[in-house]
Amino acid sequence: MVLKDYQEEALRYIWEKKGEGASSRDVWSQVNKTLKTRSISRASIINFLNAMVDEGVLNYAEITGKGGHRRIYSMKFNEAQFKQYVAEVVLGNLMRDFPAETREAIKKVK
């Protein structure tokens, strides 16, 4: 609903790394292995990971090595905390933009 399939796979891979983190190349490689039916560009992965850093979902450490600087991404939240964060952001935005309609929809869900 909120994430594209490749974005979800990227986050799952970083969760599996349990704090050690992963480079965009590692994430890109794993996502393409997992999806099998199509290929996602490395730029799409990098843009998504950087957007998640900007949103406060991912942390990163910059390291230097052969070829220059690169980011190692790690999760700021575990999976349950991430789901809570998404729910809060989505509901907050809905309440801001469509308060009456959102309240009515929540009543129907209960």
C-alpha positions, 0 to 999 in steps of 0.5 A: 500500500505504501511501499513498492515491492522492491522498496519493501525488499530493500528494507527487509534486507537491511533488517536482516543485517541486524545492525551491521548495515548494507551498501546500496550495491548489496541492497540492489543485488539482493533486491534483484535476486529476490524479485527475479521477474524484473530488474530494478536500477541501482539509482532507484535503490539509492534514491529510495535509501536516501529518501528513507534517510531523509524521512528518519527511517534509516541511518547511514555511516559514510566509509571510504574505500577503493573507489571513494566514499560510500554509505552503509545503511542501517535501520533506525527502527525494527519492523514493528516500530517501522509499521507503527511509524508508517501508520502514524505518518499516514493517519497524521497526514489524512487527519491534516488533509481530510479530518472529517472524512478520516474520522468517518472512515475510522468509525467504519473500521472499528 
